[in-house]
């Protein structure tokens, strides 16, 4: 006897039989007892279901027995007893299975094959039937098992495709974790592969919106507009046709801002920037109403309801993270909105989110360095919330794209001597500084003494905080950072920053960024329909070039600046 052949496992033999013979016989309709046991399984009682199914199998014959044994094996697997499941599987002839039972059995075979390190065997049994007769959670597991098999086999794109399909049936933390994994899988692809595989995806393929977002992050054009569901058919029935440039604002607009409370200081420049854009427009403008959210989740909910009752057809806001989450978690949002912060979840269908979150700075900086072929980066971050969030996003994106983090150093508001840590980081070709200006001034001499003054140094938008004295800020010369288009090169429709700052307190210092943010919130609202169908170019705004991804997130490509002679200077595309 051929010894290698003799070692074929019962599991592998069962899978081969399933692939070759699953359609040669049709099992009878499931019995009431089997249906009752499956109901227990779906209620989260797998052990009771397994016991009942196995007992019924002992009384059955032929195809009926095979159906019961297959479902019993699946139930034991769900109960955590894979040994019992494997024993029953060996008694099943897959050709006698059909319908949901055959699909549950295939899923069981695949998950055990993956546990045994056999991705090819898992893919053999997890073919694509015309339809899956399984509940949504098991359909999701079907696609996730295929995804794991593809990833283990080195096929990141197909793994991401299966995960995107599974994501349609996931929610909460599982959905968020799955989305991060898709981003990681796509991040590992080179530009040409990502571009070509994305272009080949058919319309409606769930992965396309993920792939398109990855393309935009790398500065690459979309093969076609993002796929959007019916919720993105904006309620424009009352609106006149769009102007030649795509301008088509709402008829009646509400703006939800914390005009009182702890966030009122941040809201003031956002409000003034929005009004600057609004009154700077000479064409038709919507009726506009500002409603106070008081900076609380309850207040945001009440403000939203008041806006809906007033008959608005679009809403800007709210601003606070808790406020945004409170609205995003509602079952329905009868009037779409442009949230002014990043929520824990993606925006509901038909709505959008726009933010200047620290995570965005980290991702932007990672893409900047990757585009310049930097591969070994030292990360220095302040230990406050902004520094931690920016550095975490940077490290995640940079690592996903194949970069290496040489070391990561956390510093206080007044950085001490980190020379020893700097000297331990070898082969560094770039430094990412998620710190404020005063911290960077203290760190710059230490970087120079450690031989890191000549490598690429990239900061976040926080670099300009606590700056303004050229004689002190000369220490920052050469550090590149993302900045607002308005403050660096000007924006059409807005007065120059220097002239406006002389008369308006809400555009001075750090508030200028929020003023530009408010201006762009108005502009996004007026050009939402254009953004939803764009494939390249984007919308030129005060904070940068704006695009809308397939999930309702506004993506921003910033202007770039550097310090020279202690003064900020625009550097075009950041080179």
C-alpha positions in Angstrom: 0.0 0.0 0.0 1.2 3.5 -0.8 2.2 4.9 2.6 1.7 8.6 1.8 -1.8 7.8 0.5 -2.6 5.8 3.6 -2.0 8.9 5.6 -4.7 10.9 4.0 -6.8 12.2 7.0 -10.5 11.5 7.3 -11.0 15.3 7.1 -9.2 15.6 3.8 -10.9 12.6 2.3 -14.3 14.0 3.5 -13.5 17.3 1.8 -12.5 15.6 -1.5 -15.8 13.6 -1.5 -17.7 16.8 -0.8 -16.1 18.7 -3.7 -16.6 15.8 -6.1 -20.0 14.5 -5.2 -22.0 17.1 -3.3 -24.4 17.5 -6.1 -25.0 13.9 -7.0 -27.8 13.3 -4.5 -30.5 15.4 -2.8 -31.3 14.8 0.8 -34.9 14.7 2.0 -36.5 17.7 3.7 -35.4 18.1 7.2 -37.6 16.7 9.9 -39.4 18.7 12.6 -36.9 17.4 15.2 -34.0 18.5 13.1 -35.6 22.0 12.5 -36.2 22.3 16.3 -32.5 21.5 17.0 -31.3 24.0 14.4 -33.5 26.6 16.1 -31.7 25.8 19.4 -28.4 26.3 17.6 -29.4 29.7 16.2 -30.6 30.7 19.7 -27.0 30.2 21.0 -27.6 26.7 22.6 -25.2 24.6 20.5 -24.7 21.8 23.1 -28.4 21.1 23.5 -28.7 21.2 19.7 -25.8 18.8 19.2 -27.3 16.3 21.7 -30.7 16.3 20.1 -29.3 16.0 16.6 -27.0 13.1 17.5 -29.9 11.3 19.3 -32.1 11.7 16.2 -29.3 10.5 14.0 -29.2 7.2 16.0 -32.8 6.6 14.9 -32.4 7.5 11.2 -31.0 5.8 8.1 -29.5 6.8 4.8 -29.5 10.4 3.7 -31.5 11.5 6.7 -28.9 10.1 9.0 -26.2 11.9 7.1 -28.0 15.2 7.4 -28.4 14.8 11.2 -24.9 13.7 11.8 -23.5 16.6 9.7 -25.5 19.1 11.7 -24.6 17.4 15.0 -20.9 17.7 14.1 -21.4 21.4 13.3 -23.2 22.0 16.6 -20.5 20.2 18.6 -17.9 22.4 16.9 -20.0 25.5 17.9 -20.1 24.1 21.5 -16.3 24.0 21.5 -15.9 20.2 21.2 -14.1 19.9 17.9 -12.9 16.4 18.8 -16.5 15.2 18.9 -17.2 17.1 15.7 -14.4 15.4 13.9 -15.5 12.0 15.0 -19.0 12.5 13.6 -17.7 14.1 10.4 -15.9 10.8 9.6 -19.3 9.1 9.5 -20.8 11.5 7.0 -21.0 11.0 3.2 -21.0 14.6 1.9 -22.8 13.6 -1.4 -25.9 12.9 0.7 -26.1 16.5 2.0 -27.9 19.5 0.5 -29.1 23.0 1.3 -28.1 24.7 4.5 -26.8 21.4 6.0 -24.3 21.0 3.2 -23.2 24.6 3.6 -22.8 24.3 7.4 -20.8 21.2 6.9 -18.6 22.9 4.3 -18.0 25.8 6.8 -17.1 23.2 9.5 -14.7 21.5 7.2 -13.0 24.8 6.2 -12.7 26.1 9.8 -11.1 22.8 10.9 -8.8 22.8 7.9 -7.7 26.3 8.7 -7.0 25.2 12.3 -4.9 22.4 10.8 -2.9 24.9 8.6 -4.5 23.7 5.3 -5.8 26.8 3.5 -6.0 25.1 0.1 -8.3 22.5 1.5 -10.5 25.2 3.1 -10.8 26.9 -0.3 -11.7 23.6 -2.0 -14.9 23.3 0.1 -15.8 26.9 0.3 -16.8 27.4 -3.2 -19.3 30.1 -4.2 -22.8 28.6 -4.4 -25.4 30.6 -6.3 -26.8 31.6 -2.8 -26.0 30.8 0.8 -28.9 29.3 2.7 -27.4 30.4 6.0 -28.1 33.1 8.6 -26.1 36.3 8.1 -23.6 35.4 10.9 -22.7 32.1 9.2 -22.5 33.8 5.8 -20.1 36.2 7.3 -18.0 33.3 8.7 -18.0 31.7 5.3 -16.4 34.8 3.7 -14.1 35.3 6.7 -12.9 31.7 6.4 -12.2 32.2 2.7 -10.4 35.5 3.6 -8.2 33.7 6.1 -7.4 31.0 3.6 -6.4 33.6 0.9 -4.3 35.6 3.3 -2.5 32.5 4.6 -1.8 31.6 0.9 -0.4 35.1 0.3 -3.3 36.5 -1.7 -4.0 39.8 0.1 -6.3 41.2 -2.5 -8.7 38.3 -2.5 -8.5 38.1 1.3 -9.6 41.8 1.4 -12.4 41.0 -1.1 -13.9 38.3 1.1 -13.6 40.5 4.2 -15.4 43.3 2.5 -18.2 40.9 1.6 -18.3 39.6 5.2 -18.5 43.2 6.4 -21.9 43.7 5.0 -23.2 41.3 7.7 -21.1 42.5 10.6 -21.7 45.2 13.1 -20.1 47.0 16.1 -16.6 46.1 17.1 -16.4 43.1 14.7 -17.2 45.4 11.8 -14.7 48.0 12.9 -12.0 45.4 13.4 -12.8 43.9 10.0 -12.5 47.2 8.3 -9.0 47.8 9.8 -7.9 44.4 8.6 -9.1 45.3 5.1 -7.1 48.5 5.2 -4.0 46.6 6.4 -4.3 44.0 3.6 -4.6 46.7 0.9 -1.8 48.7 2.4 0.6 45.9 1.7 0.0 46.1 -2.1 2.2 48.1 -4.4 0.6 51.0 -6.3 0.4 49.2 -9.7 -1.3 46.1 -8.2 -3.7 48.1 -6.2 -4.7 50.3 -9.1 -5.1 47.5 -11.6 -7.0 45.1 -9.3 -9.3 48.0 -8.1 -10.1 48.9 -11.8 -11.0 45.3 -12.5 -13.6 45.1 -9.6 -17.2 45.0 -10.9 -19.7 47.7 -9.9 -21.2 46.9 -6.6 -18.3 44.8 -5.3 -18.0 45.8 -1.6 -14.2 46.0 -1.7 -14.2 48.8 -4.3 -14.9 51.6 -1.8 -12.0 50.3 0.4 -9.7 50.1 -2.6 -10.7 53.6 -3.8 -9.9 55.1 -0.4 -6.5 53.5 -0.4 -5.9 54.9 -3.9 -6.8 58.4 -2.8 -4.5 58.2 0.2 -1.6 57.5 -2.2 -2.6 60.4 -4.4 -3.8 58.0 -7.2 -7.1 58.6 -9.2 -10.1 56.5 -9.0 -11.0 54.2 -11.9 -14.6 55.2 -11.5 -16.8 57.0 -8.9 -17.3 55.3 -5.6 -20.2 52.9 -5.3 -23.0 54.5 -3.3 -26.4 53.1 -2.2 -29.7 54.7 -2.6 -29.3 56.7 0.6 -26.7 58.8 -1.3 -29.3 60.0 -3.8 -29.5 63.4 -2.2 -33.0 64.9 -1.6 -32.4 67.6 -4.3 -36.0 67.7 -5.6 -36.5 71.2 -4.2 -33.1 72.4 -5.3 -32.5 74.1 -8.6 -30.1 72.4 -11.0 -26.4 72.5 -10.2 -24.3 75.3 -11.6 -21.6 74.5 -14.2 -19.0 74.1 -11.4 -21.2 71.7 -9.4 -22.5 74.3 -6.9 -25.9 73.0 -5.6 -26.5 74.0 -2.0 -29.5 72.9 0.2 -32.6 75.0 0.3 -32.8 75.2 4.1 -29.7 74.5 6.2 -29.2 74.0 9.9 -25.9 74.3 11.7 -25.5 72.5 15.0 -22.7 73.9 17.1 -21.9 74.2 20.9 -22.4 77.9 21.1 -22.4 77.6 24.9 -20.6 75.2 27.1 -17.0 73.8 27.2 -16.7 73.6 23.4 -17.9 77.2 22.7 -14.4 78.5 22.2 -13.7 76.0 19.5 -17.1 76.5 17.9 -16.6 80.3 17.4 -13.9 80.1 14.7 -15.8 77.2 13.0 -18.9 79.4 12.9 -17.1 82.4 11.6 -15.3 80.4 8.9 -18.6 78.9 7.8 -20.3 82.3 7.6 -17.3 83.7 5.7 -17.8 81.0 3.0 -21.6 81.5 3.1 -21.5 85.2 2.6 -18.7 85.1 0.2 -20.9 83.2 -2.2 -22.8 85.5 -4.6 -25.2 82.9 -6.0 -28.2 81.4 -4.4 -27.7 80.6 -0.7 -29.9 78.5 1.6 -31.8 79.8 4.5 -29.5 79.1 7.5 -30.2 78.6 11.2 -27.7 78.0 14.0 -28.8 75.8 16.8 -26.9 75.4 20.1 -26.0 71.9 21.1 -24.5 73.0 24.4 -21.6 70.6 23.8 -23.5 67.5 25.1 -24.8 64.4 23.5 -28.3 65.2 24.8 -28.1 68.7 23.5 -27.0 67.5 20.1 -30.0 65.2 19.9 -32.4 67.9 20.8 -30.8 70.3 18.3 -31.0 67.7 15.5 -34.7 67.1 16.3 -35.4 70.8 16.3 -33.7 71.2 12.9 -35.7 68.3 11.4 -38.9 69.9 12.8 -38.0 73.2 11.1 -38.0 71.5 7.7 -34.3 71.7 6.8 -33.0 69.5 4.0 -29.4 69.3 5.3 -27.5 69.7 8.6 -23.9 70.7 9.4 -22.7 69.5 12.7 -22.4 68.6 15.5 -18.8 69.3 16.6 -18.0 67.2 19.7 -17.1 63.6 19.4 -19.7 62.5 21.9 -22.3 64.6 20.1 -21.4 62.9 16.8 -21.6 59.4 18.3 -25.0 60.2 19.8 -26.4 61.0 16.4 -24.5 58.3 14.5 -26.0 55.6 16.8 -29.6 56.6 16.0 -31.5 54.0 14.0 -32.5 56.6 11.5 -31.4 60.1 10.5 -34.3 61.5 8.4 -32.2 64.5 7.3 -28.6 63.8 6.3 -25.8 65.7 8.0 -22.1 66.6 7.7 -20.7 65.7 11.1 -17.7 67.9 12.2 -15.8 65.2 14.0 -14.7 61.6 13.7 -17.3 59.2 15.2 -16.5 55.7 16.5 -18.4 54.3 13.5 -18.6 55.4 9.9 -21.3 57.9 9.0 -24.8 56.5 8.5 -25.8 56.0 4.8 -26.4 59.4 3.2 -24.5 61.4 5.8 -20.8 62.4 5.8 -18.1 63.1 8.3 -15.4 65.8 8.2 -12.7 66.2 10.8 -9.2 67.5 11.5 -8.4 64.5 13.8 -4.9 63.8 15.0 -5.2 60.3 13.3 -5.4 62.1 9.9 -2.1 63.9 10.5 -0.5 60.5 11.3 -1.8 58.9 8.2 -0.9 61.8 6.0 2.7 61.9 7.4 3.1 58.1 6.8 2.0 58.4 3.2 4.3 61.4 2.7 7.4 59.5 3.9 6.4 56.3 2.0 6.1 58.4 -1.2 9.7 59.5 -0.7 10.9 55.9 -0.1 11.7 56.3 3.6 11.6 53.0 5.2 13.0 53.2 8.8 11.5 55.9 10.9 12.0 57.1 14.5 8.8 58.3 16.1 8.8 61.0 18.8 5.4 61.9 20.2 4.1 63.9 23.1 2.3 62.0 25.8 -1.0 64.0 25.4 -4.1 62.8 23.6 -3.2 64.3 20.2 0.4 63.0 20.3 -0.7 59.5 21.2 -3.4 59.3 18.6 -1.3 60.8 15.8 1.7 58.5 16.5 -0.5 55.4 16.8 -2.1 56.1 13.4 1.3 56.8 11.9 2.8 53.6 13.1 -0.1 51.5 12.0 -0.2 52.9 8.5 3.6 53.0 8.0 3.9 49.4 9.2 1.0 48.2 7.0 2.8 49.6 4.0 6.0 47.8 4.7 7.9 50.5 6.6 9.8 49.9 9.9 9.5 51.8 13.1 13.1 52.0 14.4 12.0 53.2 17.8 9.2 55.1 19.5 9.9 57.8 22.1 7.3 59.5 24.3 8.1 62.9 25.7 6.5 65.3 28.2 5.5 68.9 27.5 9.1 69.8 28.6 11.2 67.1 27.0 14.2 66.0 28.9 17.5 64.5 27.7 16.6 61.6 25.2 20.1 61.4 23.7 20.7 57.9 24.8 17.5 56.7 23.2 18.3 58.5 20.0 21.7 56.9 19.8 20.1 53.5 20.1 18.0 53.9 17.0 20.1 52.7 14.1 19.6 53.1 10.3 17.0 55.8 10.7 16.2 57.7 7.5 13.3 59.8 8.8 11.9 61.2 12.0 8.2 61.7 12.7 7.5 64.4 15.3 4.0 64.3 16.8 4.8 67.2 19.1 4.1 70.9 19.6 6.4 73.7 18.5 7.9 74.3 21.9 8.6 70.6 22.3 10.2 70.4 18.9 12.5 73.3 19.7 13.8 71.4 22.7 14.2 68.2 20.7 15.9 69.7 17.5 19.4 70.2 19.1 19.3 66.6 20.5 18.5 65.3 17.0 21.4 67.3 15.6 23.8 65.9 18.1 22.7 62.4 17.3 23.3 62.9 13.6 19.6 63.1 12.7 19.4 66.7 11.6 19.9 65.8 7.9 17.3 63.0 7.7 13.7 63.8 6.6 11.8 65.2 9.5 8.0 65.4 9.4 5.7 66.9 12.0 2.0 67.2 12.5 -0.1 70.3 12.2 0.5 70.7 16.0 4.1 71.8 15.1 2.9 75.4 14.8 1.5 75.5 18.4 3.5 77.7 20.8 5.5 79.3 17.9 5.6 82.8 16.5 9.1 84.1 17.5 11.4 83.7 14.5 14.6 83.9 16.6 13.4 80.9 18.7 11.7 79.0 15.9 14.9 78.8 13.8 15.5 75.6 15.6 12.5 74.2 13.6 14.1 75.0 10.2 13.7 72.1 7.8 10.9 70.3 9.5 8.0 69.7 7.1 4.4 69.6 8.3 0.8 69.5 6.9 -0.8 72.9 6.8 -3.9 74.7 5.6 -4.1 75.8 2.0 -5.6 79.2 3.1 -2.8 80.2 5.5 0.0 79.1 3.1 -1.1 80.0 -0.4 -4.6 81.6 -0.1 -8.0 80.3 -1.0 -10.4 81.7 -3.6 -13.3 83.5 -2.0 -11.5 84.2 1.3 -9.4 87.3 2.2 -5.7 86.7 2.9 -5.2 85.2 6.4 -2.8 88.0 7.4 -5.3 90.8 6.6 -8.3 89.0 8.2 -6.3 88.2 11.3 -5.7 91.9 11.9 -9.5 92.5 12.4 -11.0 89.1 13.5 -9.8 87.4 16.7 -11.2 84.0 15.6 -8.6 83.6 12.8 -5.5 84.3 15.0 -3.1 81.6 16.1 -4.4 78.0 16.3 -8.0 79.3 15.7 -7.1 79.9 12.0 -7.2 76.1 11.4 -10.7 75.9 12.8 -11.8 78.9 10.8 -10.6 77.2 7.6 -12.4 74.0 8.8 -15.7 75.9 9.1 -15.3 77.4 5.7 -14.8 74.0 4.2 -17.8 72.6 6.0 -19.9 75.1 4.1 -18.1 74.4 0.8 -18.6 70.6 1.2 -22.3 71.1 1.8 -22.7 73.3 -1.3 -20.8 70.8 -3.5 -21.8 67.5 -1.9 -23.4 66.1 -5.0 -20.2 66.9 -7.0 -18.0 65.3 -4.4 -20.1 62.2 -4.3 -19.5 61.5 -8.1 -15.9 62.7 -8.4 -13.0 60.4 -9.5 -10.1 62.8 -9.3 -9.1 66.4 -8.6 -11.3 66.9 -5.6 -12.6 70.2 -4.2 -10.1 73.0 -3.4 -10.8 74.1 0.1 -9.2 76.2 2.8 -7.8 73.2 4.6 -6.6 71.4 1.5 -8.0 69.4 -1.4 -11.1 67.5 -0.4 -12.7 64.2 -1.6 -15.5 62.1 -0.3 -14.8 58.4 0.0 -17.3 55.6 -0.4 -18.2 55.5 3.3 -19.0 59.2 3.7 -15.7 60.3 5.1 -14.2 63.5 3.7 -10.6 62.9 2.9 -8.2 65.8 2.9 -4.9 66.3 1.0 -3.2 69.2 2.9 -0.8 71.9 1.8 2.7 71.4 3.0 5.0 73.9 4.8 8.3 74.0 6.5 10.2 76.4 8.7 12.9 78.5 7.2 14.7 81.3 9.1 12.2 80.6 11.9 9.2 81.4 9.6 6.6 79.1 8.1 6.9 78.8 4.3 4.7 76.9 1.8 6.5 74.2 -0.2 3.9 73.2 -2.7 3.5 69.5 -2.8 5.8 68.9 0.2 8.9 68.2 -1.7 
